[in-house]
Amino acid sequence: MQQAIVVYFLSEKKNNLDELNHLLASGWKVINQSAMGGGGGNNAVYSLVVVEKAD
């Protein structure tokens, strides 16, 4: 089974790194990662992460 998640980092208080860390702690493995362009000059960082877990 695969799942894609867009990881974002706007600041230390505005990010979803906990969501990715939860998936990894639950046995999911990163199989691909791609940087995504930010926009709007807000210094945001986005990354498309594909994770996989055996059924």
C-alpha positions as a printed Julia matrix, in Angstrom:
55×3 Matrix{Float64}:
  0.0    0.0    0.0
  1.29   3.46  -0.83
  0.31   6.89   0.38
  1.41  10.36  -0.7
  1.72  13.25   1.72
  2.68  16.85   1.11
  4.96  17.84   3.96
  5.07  21.55   4.63
  7.19  23.69   6.91
  6.11  27.31   7.37
  7.68  27.78  10.8
  8.41  25.7   13.88
  4.77  26.03  14.93
  3.18  25.69  11.47
  4.16  22.38   9.92
  2.92  18.82   9.61
  6.11  16.98  10.45
  4.27  15.15  13.25
  2.02  13.55  10.62
  5.02  12.18   8.69
  6.77  11.08  11.9
  3.6    9.23  12.98
  3.51   7.32   9.68
  7.18   6.4   10.0
  6.72   5.25  13.6
  3.8    3.09  12.41
  6.0    1.12  10.03
  5.69   3.16   6.84
  8.88   3.62   4.8
  9.75   6.56   2.53
 10.16   5.34  -1.04
 10.31   8.69  -2.85
 10.63  12.37  -2.02
 10.4   15.37  -4.35
 10.86  19.02  -3.51
  7.96  21.23  -4.52
  8.15  24.9   -5.36
  6.96  27.35  -2.78
  5.28  30.53  -3.67
  4.1   33.85  -2.46
  7.37  34.75  -0.78
  6.33  33.22   2.55
  9.56  31.17   2.91
  7.49  27.98   3.04
  9.04  24.63   2.17
  6.95  21.88   0.56
  7.91  18.3   -0.26
  5.92  15.47  -1.81
  6.71  12.29   0.12
  5.53   8.85  -1.0
  5.47   6.25   1.74
  4.8    2.53   1.56
  3.73  -0.13   4.02
  3.46  -3.85   3.44
 -0.09  -5.17   3.58
